[in-house]
Amino acid sequence: MAAAFARGRFCAQCLSSHLWKPARLSSRTSYYVLLPEVPPDTAETNAVMRVDQLPQFSQITPELCVSACAKLAIEFETKLENHVENIKEMKTGKTFENVYNLIEETSVPLNTAWSTVKNLSYVSPEEKYNKAFSRVNPQIERAKNERWVNETLYYSFKELDANVNLNEYQRRLVDLYLLEGKLNGMDLPSADRARLLELVKLITQESNNFRNKVRICTEMFTHDVTDYKHLEEMPWPLLVQMSRDRDNPTGGPWRATLQPANYQTMMTYCSDRMTRWNLWYAYHNRASVIYSTKFLNNNKLIEQLRSHRQDLAQMLGYAHFVEMSMETKMANSAENVLSMIETLRGRFAPVLWEEMAQLQKFANSEGFKHKLEMWDLSYWQRRQKEHLFGQTKEKVAEYFPLNTVLLGLFDLCTKLFHITFEEVTPNVELWHSDVRFFNILDENGQHISSFYFDPFSRPGKSSSVYMDVGREKSDLLKLWPYSYLSLKIPRPPTSSDPVLLRFEDVQNLFQEFGHGLQQLLTTVPYSEISGQKNIEWDAVQVCSKFLRLWLTEPSVVKSVSGHYQTSEVIPDTLLSNTLKASVHTYNFDMMYQLYISAFDMELYMTKPQTQWKTIMLQLWESYLPVPFNEQDNLPCAMTPIFCEIYPAAYYSHKWSEMIAADLFAAFKEAGLNNEKEMKALGRRFRDTFLSLGGGVPASEVFRRFRGRDPTTDSLQPPRFS
């Protein structure tokens, strides 16, 4: 659902135990009532609560994180309750300002504190910050969800909906509150709403069960490889990571697991086919029917979750769960999604079938005597890529020193979006000596926003690559936005060694910076719809994919390159091979993603009585030129479409890619060497996608930039000369 249902206002399970104290009530029958003990923290005593300044990390502790978030969450709930009582007393004279402004004033400090704690949980080696975030997150989410399920607020926004004087952003906020209220059952009679709440609780419980079974099955499997010749093609750092004896990495044994990174490493580099099959079988049967006990089998849970989501959608007046999901998507209808999937399938299938024939031929030429199966693909795709383009990752990295790439990225953004960057060193507190801080200025040199840059991997830091908002823009509170950019670049052995990026690192930097530009260049005045907030789920990745597409242009790649010793740009041959290698499996990946997208849509459009295995079999041969294996039960471990954020939404990956390709095509049509046109288009892109974000429906933002609705025409199999 788009919003969580409210739970009890003061829930001991969500609030940390030390925030509660018993209060005894004297009566004939004595009993205890739990009352919230409000932390005494203020912005003066707790740095986490200071929304009007950058975080002062030296003054922040895990304990302060917990107490600050608890205090702000309780204040949010209390002020919201008082605000609702005041609204009830308004017989007339409801305005957007006197209904909404207090929500803005109280939610921004809460969101900022939450973002501070979240970032520290990712970047700090102290486990206490992870525990602090785990403790405060449920309480904050519950507090914020109160605004979606309050009848007085809902009907107040309904009254505002009739106000013809609302500006575009106010109208968008009213629409947001009305949609969230609808999806939370606010239009239903109270008895039906209670049943809806129970159904949501059941879905949440079963989703957690699904996830836990997958986690347990993933963690319980290990396989030790004892023969070095099976792993001799593996890069040295990966071999060391897997070795049971780090002092003798070639001596073995080597521990293989089903953790995604370890599993994919083995499937890519292990030359022993039987070992690969064993790993594939274990991975594709996690929480499946091979586990006879119901405690580790998700087979029935799949059907139950499908059934519950179908019931949920029908209670809210939708034909099926997909139709309900489309309420918060740019695609707007199942028909549009299925049309995209089918069009791209028809375009990419012939190319993939030919590529698979070539891969089979290559494998046979290397002594492989079998028909390629799913557990063979990663290994032979890697072998074929190295045969065609060489093993040049280390050589390529020499042309991408971190500072050269960063300055090249900044220069591209300056040319396109009329902004400049300045690094700030004094007077800004950082959580680690690795971290850098940058301001973004407009064309007149005026400060717009800022971001932290934490480039290196290190012990205790999350392996995730991300750019998350730290503070939202809010005109009401006179606050400009800042964000956190975190990469996982390996630190060089010594401080005098150059920091070199693999091409994948360069792509990650561009992609995440695309997210950041939308967070940092927003001009929307309200925090709840500024930046990437309130963007339709299938359009959230558009700007990140758009900026990454610039790295498919040789001239752009050259502009961010420069050898760490000579400053020479990357040579044409090496560049050509690098670009071709980067998309070597693109067509297979595209078709596999389309297959999962079609599977996800069919699951939630058809009646639960149609077994998921039946749907899987019906789709497989149309999307994948590899034999289907009857022992493939991967859906039992597909957490994204059953218990995370992608039920009836997995297509979002390809939808955003389609939109990004259409946008990038506008620049190519104008001519990338046409400086005047590039500036004009870049300005229009900034004034639409980067400026409006969630303040305007994504389809309307697209039309304002492109002058028409999107098409799939620009999303084609990659070709490099």
PAROLUM-133768 format. One record per atom (N, C-alpha, C): x negated, y negated, z negated. Coordinates in steps of 0.1 Angstrom, whole numbers, plus 5000, padded with zeros to 4 digits. Example, Ala and Ser with C-alpha at 12.3 -4.5 7.8 and 13.67 -1.06 7.14 Angstrom:
2
486850574922;487750454922;486850334922;487250224929;486350114929;487150004921;
END
This chain:
721
499250125000;500050005000;499149885000;499749765004;499049645005;498649594991;499449624981;499149574968;499449684957;498749684947;499049774936;500249744928;500949844923;502049814914;501649774900;502449684894;502049644881;502149754871;501249754861;501449854850;501749774838;501649844826;501949764814;501049644812;501549544807;500749414806;499449434798;499549504787;498349534779;498149684779;497249724787;497049874788;495649904781;495749984771;494550024763;493550094772;494050174782;493150244790;492350154799;492850044803;492149954812;491249854804;491749804793;490949714785;489949784777;488749734776;487749804768;488149804753;487749914747;488349944733;487949844723;486749774725;486449674714;487249554715;488149534725;488949414726;490249434719;490449544712;491749574706;491549594691;492549554684;492649574669;494049614665;494149694655;495549734651;496149624642;497449604645;498249504636;499349584630;499349584617;500349664610;501649584607;502749644611;504049574609;504749634597;505149554587;505749604575;507249624577;507749744575;509149774576;509449904568;510649944568;510950064561;510150184567;509950184581;509150274587;507950204593;506750224587;505650154592;505050214605;504550124614;503950174626;502950074630;502150104640;501050014645;501349974659;501049854662;501149794676;499849744680;499349774692;498149724697;498349594703;497549494699;497549364704;496149324710;496149254720;494849214726;494049124718;492849154715;491949064708;491248974719;491648854720;491048764731;489648734727;488648764736;487248724733;487148574731;486248524723;486148384720;485348314731;484848384741;483948324751;484548204758;483748104761;484147994769;483047974780;483247884789;482247854799;480947794793;481047734781;479947684774;479047794768;479747904764;478948004757;478748124766;479348134777;479248254786;479048204800;477848234806;477448184819;478248254830;478848364828;479648434838;480948354841;481348274832;482648204833;482448064840;481248034843;481047894849;481247894864;482447864868;482747874882;482247754890;481947644884;481547524891;480047504893;479347614891;477847614893;477447754898;476247754903;475647884907;475347974895;475448104896;475248184885;473848164878;473748154865;472548144858;472148284853;471448354861;471248504859;470448524846;469548434842;468748464830;469648454818;470848404819;471748394807;472848494807;472748594817;473848684818;473348824813;474248884806;473949024801;475149114804;475049244804;476249334806;477349304796;477049274784;478049244774;478849124777;478049014782;478748894786;479648914798;479249004807;480049034819;481349094814;481349184805;482649244800;483549144793;482949074784;483748974776;484248864785;483448814795;483948704803;485148754812;484948874818;486048914827;487348954819;487149004807;488249034799;489048904795;488248804791;488848674787;489548614799;488948614810;489548554822;490748624827;490748764826;491948844830;493048814821;492848804808;493948784798;494448644800;493548544803;493948404805;494848394818;494448474828;495148474840;496648524838;496748634831;498048694828;498848604819;498248544809;498948454800;499448324808;498548264815;498948144822;499948174833;499848294839;500848324849;502248344843;502248404831;503548424824;504148294820;503348204815;503848074812;504247994824;503548014835;503947944847;505247994852;505448124851;506748174856;507948124847;507648114834;508748054825;509047914829;508047834833;508247694837;509047694850;508747784859;509447784872;510847824870;511147914860;512547944857;513347824853;512747734847;513447614842;513647504853;512947524864;513147434876;514447464883;515447394881;516647414888;516547364902;515847264904;515647204918;514147154918;513747114930;512447044931;511247144932;511547264936;510347354938;509547304951;508347294949;507447254960;506347364961;505647364972;504547454973;503547434962;503247304959;502247274949;502647324935;503847294931;504147334917;504447484916;504547554927;504747704926;503347774927;502447724937;501247794940;500047744933;499847614931;498547564926;498047624914;498847654904;498347714892;497747854894;498247924903;497748054907;496348044912;496147944921;494847914927;493847874916;494247794907;493347744896;492947854887;493747954884;493348054875;492748174882;493048204894;492448314901;491048294906;490648174909;489248154914;488248184904;488348134891;487348164881;487348314879;488448384879;488448534877;487748604888;488048564901;487448624912;485948604912;485548484908;484048454909;483348534898;483848544886;483248624876;483148774881;484248824886;484248954891;483148984902;483048884911;481948894921;480548894916;480348814905;479048814899;478748944893;479649004886;479449134879;479249244890;480049234900;479949334911;478549334917;478149214920;476749204927;475749254917;475749224905;474749264895;474849424894;475949474895;476049624894;475349694906;475249624917;474649674929;473149654929;472649544924;471249504925;470449524913;471049544902;470249554889;469849704886;468649724882;468249864878;468949914865;469549814858;470149854845;471449924847;471650044842;472850114844;474050044836;473649964827;474649894819;475549804828;474949744838;475749664847;476749744855;476449864859;477349954866;478549984856;478150014844;479150054834;480049934831;479449814831;480249694828;481249664839;480849684852;481749664863;482849764863;482449894860;483549994859;484549974849;484149904838;485049874827;486049764830;485449654837;486249534839;487149544852;486749624861;487349624874;488849664873;489249764866;490649804865;491549694859;490949634848;491649524841;491949404851;490849364858;491049254867;492049284878;491949404884;492849444895;494249434890;494449494878;495849494872;496349354870;495449264864;495849134862;496249054874;495449074885;495749004897;496949054904;497249184903;498449244909;499749194903;499649134891;500849084885;501648984894;500848904902;501548804910;502348864921;502048984925;502849044936;504149114932;504249134919;505449214914;506349124904;506149004904;506948914896;508148864903;509348894899;510548854906;510648704907;510348634897;510548484897;509648424908;508348474908;507448424919;507948464933;508348584934;508748634947;509948554953;510948524944;512148454949;511848304950;510848254943;510348114945;509748104959;508848194963;508248194976;509348214987;510348284984;511448294993;512148164995;512348084985;512847954986;511947864994;510647874992;509647794999;509647835014;510047955017;510048005031;510947915040;511947855033;512947775041;512447635043;511347605037;510747465037;510047435051;510647355059;510047325072;508847235072;508547185060;507447095059;506047155055;506047285053;504847355050;503847345061;502547325058;501547325068;501247475072;500347485081;500047625086;499447715076;498647665067;497947745057;498947775045;499847685042;500847705032;501847815037;502247805050;503147905056;502448035055;501148045058;500448175057;500448235043;500348145033;500348195019;501748245015;502748165019;504148215017;504348345023;503948365035;504148495042;503448605035;502248575030;501448675022;502248725010;502748625002;503448664990;504748734993;505448705004;506648775007;506348915012;505348935020;504949065025;504549155014;503649105005;503149184994;504349214984;505249124983;506449154974;507349264981;507549254994;508249355001;507649495000;506349505002;505649635001;505549684987;505749604977;505849644963;507349664959;508249664968;509649704965;510449594959;510049464960;510749364953;512149344959;512449384971;513849374977;514749494973;514149594966;514949704962;515649684949;516749754946;517449754933;516449804923;516649764910;515649794900;515449944898;516550024900;516350174899;515550224910;515750174922;514850224933;513450174932;513250054926;511950004924;511150094914;511950144904;511250224894;510850364900;511750414909;511350534916;510150514925;510150394932;508950364940;507650354932;507750294920;506550294912;506050424908;507050514905;506650654901;505950724913;506450694925;505850754937;504450704939;504250574937;502950514939;501950574929;502450594916;501550654906;501250794910;502150864916;501851004920;500851004931;500950914941;500050914952;498650874946;498550784937;497250744931;496650864924;497450944916;496951054909;496451164918;497251194929;496851294938;495651254947;495551124949;494451074957;493151094948;493251064936;492151084927;491751234926;492751324925;492451464925;491751514938;492251454949;491651494962;490151454962;489951324958;488551274958;487651354949;488151384937;487351464927;486951604932;487951664939;487651804944;486551794955;486551694963;485551674973;484151654967;484251564957;482951534950;482351664943;483151734937;482751854930;482151954940;482851984951;482352074961;481052024968;480951894969;479751834975;478551854966;478751834953;477651844943;477251984940;478152084941;477852214937;477052294947;476852244959;476152314969;474752274970;473752364971;472352334974;471852454983;470852424991;470252524999;468752495000;467952584995;466452564996;465852625008;465152545016;464452585027;463052625023;462552735027;461252785022;460252795033;460652785046;459752795057;459452655063;458252605062;457852475066;458152455081;457952555089;458052535103;459552495107;460452525099;461852475101;462052325100;461152265092;461252115089;460052035094;459152095102;457952025106;458251905116;459451895121;459751785130;460251665121;460451685109;461051585100;460051475097;460451345097;459551235094;459051255079;457851215077;457151245065;457951185052;458351065053;459051015041;460351095037;461051145047;462251225045;461851365039;460751415045;460251545040;459851535025;459151425021;458751405007;460051394998;461051325003;462251314995;462951444992;462851535001;463551665000;462651774993;461351744992;460451844986;460651864971;460651984967;460852014952;459551984945;458451974952;457151944947;456551814954;456851704948;456451574955;454951564957;454151634949;452651634950;452151724961;453051814966;452651894977;453851914987;454151804994;455351805003;455451905014;454251955018;454352065028;454352205023;454352215009;454352345003;455652405001;456652315000;458052364998;458252414983;459452454980;460652454989;461252314991;462252305000;462852175002;464352185000;464852094992;466252104987;467252034997;468052115003;469152055011;470452055003;471151945005;472451924998;473551875008;474751855003;475851805011;476051655010;475151595002;475251445001;474951395016;475751295020;475751255034;474351235040;473551155034;472251125039;471351245041;471351335030;470551455030;471151545041;472451565042;473051655051;472751615066;472851485068;472551435082;471151445086;470251425076;468851445079;468551595083;469151685076;468951825079;469451865093;470651815096;471351845108;470551785120;469751675117;469051605128;467651665130;467051715120;465651755121;465351895118;466251975113;465952115110;466052195123;464952265126;464952345139;465552475138;465852525126;466452655124;467952655125;468452715136;469952715138;470752775127;470352885122;471052945111;471252855099;470152785095;470152695084;471152585087;471152535099;472052425103;473552475102;473752595107;475152645106;475552665092;474752705083;475052725069;475452595063;474652485066;474952355061;476252305067;476452325080;477652275086;478852345080;478852475079;479952545073;480352495059;479252475051;479552435037;480152295037;479652205046;480052065047;481552055052;481852135062;483152125068;484152215061;483752275050;484752355042;484752305028;484352185025;484452135011;485952125008;486252164996;487652154991;488652215000;488252325008;489152385018;489752515013;490352585022;490952715019;489952825015;488652805017;487752905013;487552914998;488052804991;488052804977;489452864972;489452984967;490753044964;491452974952;490652914943;491352844932;491952714936;493152684932;493752564935;493052434930;492152464920;491452344914;490452294923;490052364934;489052314943;489552314958;490852324959;491452344973;492352224975;492052144986;492852024989;493952055000;494052175004;494952205015;496352165012;496952195001;498252154997;498352004994;497251954989;497351804986;497451724998;496851775009;497051695022;498551685025;499251795025;500651785028;501451705018;501051715005;501751644995;501551494997;500351455000;500051305002;500751255015;500851335025;501551295037;503051285034;503551375026;505051375023;505351255014;504451225004;504751114995;504650985002;503750965011;503550845019;504750825028;505250935034;506450935042;507650885034;507750945022;508850895013;508750755010;507550715007;507350575003;507750475014;507350505026;507650425038;509150415040;509850535039;511250535041;512050465030;511550465018;512150395007;512150245010;511050195017;510950055020;511550015034;512150115040;512950085053;512150115065;511050185065;510250215077;510450355081;510350375094;510550505100;509550605095;508250565094;507150645089;506050565083;505050625078;504050555071;503150465081;503050515093;502250435103;502950295105;504250305106;505050175108;504850085097;504850135085;504550055073;503149995073;502150085077;500750035077;500549925087;501349915098;501149815108;501549675103;502249665092;502649535086;501449455083;500349525080;499149445076;497949465086;498349485099;497349515109;497549415121;496449385127;496549305139;497249375151;497049505151;497549585162;499149575163;499749565151;501149535150;502149645152;501749745160;502649865163;501849985166;502450105163;501850225166;501550245181;502550185189;502450195203;501150135208;500850015203;499549945207;498350025203;498350085191;497250165187;497050285196;498150355198;498050485207;497650445221;498050335226;497750285239;496250265240;495650195230;494250175230;493450305229;493850395220;493150525219;493150605232;494350605239;494450685251;493650615262;493750485263;492950415274;491450445272;490950435260;489550455258;489150595260;490050685256;489750835258;489650855273;490550805281;490450825296;489150765302;488650655295;487450585301;486150655296;486150705284;484850765279;484750915281;485850985282;485851135283;484951175295;485151125307;484351175318;482851155316;482551045310;481151015308;480551115298;481351135287;480851225277;480651365282;481651415290;481551555295;480351565303;479951465311;478751475319;477551475310;477551385300;476451375291;476251515284;477251575280;477151705273;476551805282;476951805294;476351905304;474851875305;474451755305;473051715306;472251765293;472951745282;472351785269;472151935269;473152015273;473052155274;471952205283;471752135294;470652165304;469352135297;469252025290;467951995283;467652095273;468652135264;468352225254;467952365260;468552405271;468152525277;466752525282;466352405288;464952395293;463952395282;464352375269;463452375258;463552515251;464152615257;464252745251;465452785243;466452695243;467652715235;468552805244;468952925239;469653025247;471153035243;471752935237;473152945232;473952825238;475252845238;476152725241;476152635229;476052505232;475952405221;477252415213;477052415200;478152405190;477952275182;478952245173;478952125166;477652115157;477152225152;476052225143;474752215151;474752215164;473552195172;473452045177;474451975177;474451845184;473451745179;473451715166;472551615161;471151645164;470851775162;469451815164;469051795179;469851845188;469451835202;469651695208;470551625203;470651485207;469351405203;468851435191;467651365187;466451415195;466351535198;465251585206;465351525220;466551515226;466751465239;466351315239;466751245229;466451095228;464951075227;464251155220;462751145219;462051175232;462651275239;462151315252;462251205262;463451135262;463651035272;462950895269;462950865256;462550725252;461350725243;460850845239;459650845230;459950825215;458950855207;459150825193;458350695190;459150585191;458450455190;458950365179;459650425169;460150335158;459150255151;457950315148;456850245142;456350135151;456150165163;455650065173;456649955175;457949985176;458949885177;458949785165;458849845153;458849765141;457749655141;456649685147;455549585147;456049455154;457049455162;457549335169;458649265161;459049315149;460149255142;459749235127;458749135125;458549095111;459749025106;460049045093;461248995087;461448845090;460448765087;460648615088;460848575103;460248645112;460448615126;461948645130;462348765126;463748795129;464748705122;464448665110;465348575103;465448445109;464348385113;464348255120;464948265133;464748375140;465448395153;466948405152;467448475141;468848475139;469348335135;468648265127;469148125124;469148035136;468148055145;468147975157;469248005166;469648135167;470848165175;472048105170;472248115156;473448055150;473447905151;472347845151;472247695153;472747665167;472247735177;472647705191;474047735193;474647835188;476047875190;477047795182;476647785169;477747735159;477447605153;476347535158;476047395154;475847385139;475147475133;474747475119;473247485118;472747445107;471247465104;471147525090;469947575088;469647655075;468447595068;468447585055;467347545047;467147635035;465947675033;465647765022;465347675010;465947714998;465847634986;465047724976;463947664971;463147744962;463247694947;463147564944;463347524930;464747514926;464947514913;466247484907;467347584910;467047704915;468047804918;467647934911;468447984902;468048104895;468348224903;467448324903;467548444911;467448564902;468048674906;468048794897;466748874899;465948844909;464748924912;463848834920;462548864919;461548784927;461648814942;462348924946;462548944960;463548854966;464448794958;465548724964;465248584968;465848544979;465748404985;467048344985;467048204986;468348134986;468348034997;469448025005;469547945016;470847855016;470747735020;471847645023;472247645037;473447635040;473947615054;474447465055;473947395066;474347255068;475047245081;475947145082;476647125094;475847035104;476346995115;475546925125;475146785120;475746735110;475446605104;474546625092;474046745089;473146765078;473846775064;475246785065;475946795052;476046945048;475946965035;475947105030;477347165031;477447285036;478747355037;478847475027;477747555026;477847675018;476447725016;476247835009;474947895006;475048045005;473848105005;473848255003;472548294997;472648404990;471448474984;471048584994;469748604995;469248715004;468248804997;468748924995;467949024988;467549144998;466449135004;466149225016;465649365013;464949385001;464249504999;465049614991;464749734995;465149844986;464249854974;464749904963;463949914951;464650004941;463950064932;464650154922;465750094915;466850164915;468050114907;468950024916;468549984927;469349894936;470149984945;471449944947;472250024956;471650034970;471950154976;471450174990;472450115000;473450044996;474449985005;473849865011;474249835023;473949715031;475249635031;475149505026;476449435026;476149285025;477249205029;477249065026;478649035020;478649005007;479948985000;480048844995;481248794995;481448664990;481248654975;480548554970;480248534956;481248434950;481648334957;482648244953;483448194965;484748194964;485548154976;485648004977;485947954989;486247814991;487547774985;487647664977;488847614972;488847464972;489647404980;489747254980;490347204967;491247284962;491947234950;490947224938;490047314937;489047314927;487747244931;487747194944;486547134950;485347224949;485447344954;484447444954;484047494968;482747494971;482347544984;481847694981;481847774992;481647914991;480147954990;479748064984;478448124985;478648274986;477648344991;477748484993;476448554990;476448684989;475348774986;475048864998;473848855003;473448935015;472349035010;472649165011;471649265006;471349365016;470049395019;469649495028;468849595021;468349695028;467549805021;466249835029;465549725032;464249735039;463249785030;462449885034;461349945026;460349835023;459949825010;458949725007;457549775012;456749685018;455449725022;454549765010;453549845013;452649905002;452049794993;451549684999;450949574992;451549444996;451349344988;451949204991;451249145004;450149195007;449449145019;449949205032;450649325031;451149395043;452349325048;452549325062;453649255068;454949335064;456049265064;457349325062;457949345076;458049475080;458449505094;459749575094;460649535103;462049585104;462149685115;462749805112;463149895123;464249825131;464449865143;465549805151;466849815144;467049935137;468349955129;468449845118;467349805112;467349705102;467849565108;467349545120;467649415127;469149415130;469649535135;471149545137;471949525125;471449585114;472249575101;472249425097;471149355098;471049215094;472049135102;472049155116;473049075124;474449115120;474749235118;476149285115;476649225102;475849235092;476249175079;476349025079;475448965087;475448815088;476748775095;477248855104;478548825110;479648815100;479648915090;480648905079;480348765071;479148745068;478848625060;479248495067;479048485080;479448355086;480948325085;481748435085;483148415083;483448375069;482648425059;482848385045;482448245043;481348205050;480648075046;481047955054;481647975066;482047865075;483547845075;484247905066;485647885065;486047735062;487047695068;487647555065;489047565059;489447685056;490747705050;490747665036;491647575031;491547515018;491847605006;492647715009;493047794997;492247924996;491847964984;490948074983;491548204987;492848224985;493448354988;493548385003;493248285011;493348315026;492048255032;491048225025;489848165031;488848275034;487948245043;486848345046;487548475052;487148585046;487648715051;488848765043;489248685033;490448735026;491748715034;492548815033;493848815040;493748835055;492548865060;492448905074;492949045076;493749075086;494249205089;493149305089;493549425083;492449525081;491749565093;492449575104;491749615117;491049505124;490949385118;490249275123;489149225114;488949285102;487949245093;486549255098;486349355107;484949385112;484649315125;485549235130;485349175143;484149085144;483948995135;482848905135;481448975133;481449075125;480249155123;479849225136;480849285142;480549365154;480249265166;480849145166;480549045176;479049005175;478648965163;477248925162;476249035165;476549155162;475649265165;475549285180;476649255187;476649275202;475549185209;475149075202;474148995208;472849065210;472649175202;471449245202;471449355214;472549355222;472549435234;471949355246;471649225244;471149135254;469649135252;468849175262;467449175261;466849035258;467348935263;466848795261;467048765246;468148805240;468348775226;467348855217;467248985220;466249065213;464849005213;464448965225;463148905226;463048775218;464148705217;464048575209;463948595194;464248715189;464048745175;462848825172;462048855183;460848935181;459548855182;458548915177;457148855178;456248945170;455248995177;454349095170;453749035158;453649115147;453149055134;451749005135;450949055145;449549005146;449348905157;450048925168;449848835180;450948735183;452148765177;453348685180;453948705193;453348805201;453948835214;455348895213;456248865222;457548925222;457449065226;458449145223;458449285226;458349305241;457449395246;457349425260;458649475266;458849455279;460049495286;460349645286;459249725288;459549865288;459849915274;459149875264;459449915250;460849865246;461249745251;462549685248;463649775254;463449805267;464449885274;464650015268;463550085264;463750215258;464350205244;464050095237;464650075224;466150055225;466649975235;468049955237;468750075241;468150155250;468750275255;468850375243;467750385235;467750485224;468850445214;469050315212;470050275202;471450315205;471750345218;473150375222;473150525227;472150595224;472050735231;473250825228;473750815216;474950895212;476250815211;476250695217;477350605216;478650675221;478550735233;479750795239;480350905231;479450995225;479951095217;480551035204;479850945198;480450885186;481750815189;481850745200;483150685204;484250785204;484050895211;485050995213;485451065200;484451085191;484751155179;485551055170;485250925170;486050825163;487450825168;487550825181;488950825187;489750945183;489051065183;489651185178;490151175164;489351125155;489751105141;490951005140;490850905148;491850795148;493250855153;493150935164;494451005169;494951105158;494051175152;494451275142;495151205130;494551095126;495051015115;496450955118;496650905130;497950855134;498950965135;498651075141;499551185142;499951245128;499051245119;499351295105;500451215099;500451085101;501350995094;502550955102;502551005115;503750975123;504651105124;504051215123;504851345124;505351385110;506251465110;506851515097;505851605090;505751595077;504751675070;504851825072;506051875077;506152015080;505252065091;504751965100;503752005110;502452015103;501852125103;500552155096;499452075102;498552025093;497451945098;496552015107;496352155105;495552235114;496152235128;497452245129;498152245142;497752115149;497851995143;497551865149;496151865153;495251915145;493851915148;493551995161;494152115162;493952195174;494552135186;495652065185;496252005197;495451895202;494651825194;493951705198;492451745203;491851845197;490451865198;489951865213;490551955221;490051975234;490151845243;491051755240;491251635248;490151535245;489451545233;488551445229;487051495228;486851625226;485451675224;485151795232;484051785240;483551885249;482751995243;483052025230;482452125223;483452225217;483252355218;484352445213;484752415199;486052435197;486552415183;486252545176;485852535163;485552645155;486652665145;487252785145;488352815136;488052795121;486752795118;486252775104;486052635100;486452545109;486352395107;487552355099;487352315086;488452265078;488052125072;487352045080;486851915075;487951825070;489151825075;490151735069;490351755054;490051865049;490251885034;489251795026;488251745033;487251655027;487351515033;488351485041;488351345047;488951245037;488151205028;488651105018;489050975024;488450925035;488950795040;490450795044;490950895050;492350895055;493350955045;492851015034;493751075025;493751005011;492650945007;492650894993;491850764992;491450705003;490750575002;491450465010;490750395019;491350275025;491850295039;491750415045;492150425059;493250515062;494150555053;495350625058;496150545068;496350605080;497050535091;496350415095;495050405093;494250285097;492850325101;492550445104;491150485108;490850425121;491850395130;491650335143;490950195141;491050135129;490550005128;489149985132;488250085131;486850075135;486850045150;487650115158;487550095173;488349975177;489449945170;490149825173;489249695172;488649685160;487749565158;486549565169;486149685172;485049695183;485649645196;486849685199;487449635212;487649485212;488049425201;488249285200;486949215201;485849265194;484549205195;483949205209;484149315216;483749325230;484449225239;485749205237;486449115245;485948965242;485648935229;485148805226;483748785232;482848885231;481548875236;481548855251;482548925258;482648915272;482848765277;483548685268;483748545272;482448475274;481448505265;480148445266;479348495278;479548625281;478848675293;479448625306;480748605306;481348545318;480948405320;480648335310;480248195311;478748185315;478048295312;476548295315;475748255303;475048355298;474248335286;473148235287;472748205299;471748105302;472347965304;473647955304;474247825306;474447765292;473447675289;473347615276;474647535272;475147465282;476347375279;477547465276;477747575284;478847655281;478747735268;477447775265;477247845253;477647765241;477247635241;477547545230;479047525229;479747515240;481147495239;481847615234;481447735239;482147855235;481747885220;480547855216;480147885202;480847795193;481047665197;481847575189;483347625187;483847675199;485247725198;485347845189;484347935190;484348055182;484248015167;483347915164;483347865150;484647805145;485347735154;486547665150;487747765149;487547885154;488647985154;488248095144;487448185149;487248305141;486448275128;485448195129;484648165117;485348065107;486147985113;486747875105;488147925099;488947985107;490348015103;490448145095;489648245098;489648365090;491048415087;491348435074;492648495071;493648385069;493348255073;494348155072;495348145083;495048225094;495948225105;496048375110;497148425114;497148565119;496048595129;495448715128;494348745137;494648745152;495848785155;496248775169;496348635174;496748545166;496848405169;495448345170;494548385161;493148335162;492548375175;492748505179;492248555192;492748465203;494048445203;494648365214;494048225215;493848165204;493248025204;491848025209;491148135208;489748145214;489848185228;490548295231;490548355245;491548305254;492648245249;493748195257;494748305262;494548425256;495448535260;495348645249;496148755251;496048865242;494848955246;494349035236;493149115239;493549235248;492449275255;492549395263;491349495260;491449615265;490349705263;489349705274;489449615283;488649615295;487149605292;486849525282;485349495280;484649605272;485449695266;484749805258;484549925268;483249925273;482850025283;481750105278;481450225284;480250305281;479050215283;478050215274;476950125276;476050155288;475550055294;474650075305;473449975304;472250025305;471149935306;470249965318;469849865325;469049885337;467649935334;
END
